[in-house]
């Protein structure tokens, strides 16, 4: 897969142009600035998905992960997910929900089951029009864990500290 950060244009309806549909389909992903924050747009199994480029969680103070260099798992508990390359967190493409495996010790034969951490990663609405792909700017009246790093590194193209 390849990725790139592109300069984007704002349409009259407030949507942010992030690239050409055919180009993103070929590269499978592209990163773009949406209102100053870095967003990654994926093309996976016939659908476009967009989310904050910065992982919602950091483990070490010096490690900040971007989701550009990640793998996509087609089916984790019935969901297409990305896997953070640093933290191995599973994040659903559709909702930004964090998933993890856990065992319920109260079950007679406990087996790992997928559980939800809730929505952790901000998802952005993607719209296609005349071969162009647009992302809707985020509604910041609702907060998600990924907002912290998206805002902290806003307008900063450097993906490492």
NORNOR-V197290 format. One line per field, one symbol per residue. phi: phi as a letter, one per 40 degrees, with the letter a starting at -180 (. if undefined). psi: psi as a letter, one per 40 degrees, with the letter a starting at -180 (. if undefined). burial: b if it has 9 or more other C-alpha atoms within 8 Angstrom, else e. A space follows every 50 residues. Layout:
BEGIN
phi->???
psi->???
burial->???
END
This chain:
BEGIN
phi->.baabbcbbbcccgcbcbicdccccccgaabacbfgbcbbbbbafgbcbb adccdcbbcbdcbbcbccbbbbccabfgbcbcbdccbgcbbcccbgccba cabcccccbcbdbcbbcgcbbccbcbbbafgbbbbcdccccbbbdccdcc ccbdgbcccbc
psi->iiiihihiihideeihheahddddddeeiiiihhfeihihhihhfeihii iidhieiididehhiiedgiihhdhhfeihiihhddeeihhhddeehhii hihheeidghihihiheihdhhihhhhihfeihihhiiheehiidedddd ddfhehehei.
burial->eebeebebebeeeebbbbbbbeebbebbbbbbbbeebbbbbbbeeeebbb bbbbbbebeeeebbbbbbebeebeebeebbbbbbbeeebbbbbeebbbbb eeeeeeeeebeeebeebebbbbbbebebeeebbbbbbeeeeeebbbbbbb eebbeeeeeee
END
